[in-house]
Amino acid sequence: MIVAQILASKGRDVATTTPDRSISDVTMELAARKIGALVVTEHGRVVGIVSERDIVRTIGLKGAGILADPVSSIMTRDVITCREGETINDVMTRMTRRRFRHLPVLEGGELVGIVSIGDVVKARIEEVEHEADDLRTYIATA
């Protein structure tokens, strides 16, 4: 299975924000949308990503006073991305090794979706279940 198949199933909507929004506003948006990360864009380009973990970690280190600061002060600037043609095994490996849960999907420099570790695990489980069903069918008809 490839990333494009996940996006076809879950949709291509990506929640984004701008680098100048306050951390407080971003926190409220994450909570309202019940999501774990926002892709930070500027002039149509991906310039960062901010997750719940980034916010909690920064509050833990610097205190709640940072909530008025712009998201650009805590976002991850070196955004790791993937492409639609990549396999879920490759994406899962990258997410596990780099220890992050959200991966923006870019094609031709354009943001076309986002996958979470939950999306990838769900797709992998479906893939394994399908393989098991195929094996059962093969054994039953052999």
Phi, psi and omega in degrees: 000147181240167183303321180302325179290324176296313181296324178296327181279314187268340183105167185249006180295136178232125176282125182234166174214175178252157184295339184271351178294148181287153177300324178299313179298317180296319179299316179295322179293318177301316180294315182297321181275349183057049178233168185254352182201154172236138174277133181265122182236154176213123182054040177079002179252145174283121180243354180178180174213143179229133182239168174304320180300318179301316183293311182297316180300316182291319176298319179299324182275322189243349180094169185291348179300341181286348185299336178276346181290158177288150180300334179300338181284344182233351185293155173279120184272329180271081186280124175274131183234178173221175177243161183299331184276357181284148179283157178292332177295318178296317181293317179298318179298315180298315181295319181292313181294320183273352176062050171225163191248353183226137184226107176296146180252122180242141171226122181059033180081357181260139176285117184241358179170183175210143175238143177255167177298327177298319177298317184291316179296316179301314180297320180293319178297316178299320179296315180295318178297320178296317178298319179296318177298317178299318178295318178299316179297316180299314181295319182293332183260356183280000000 
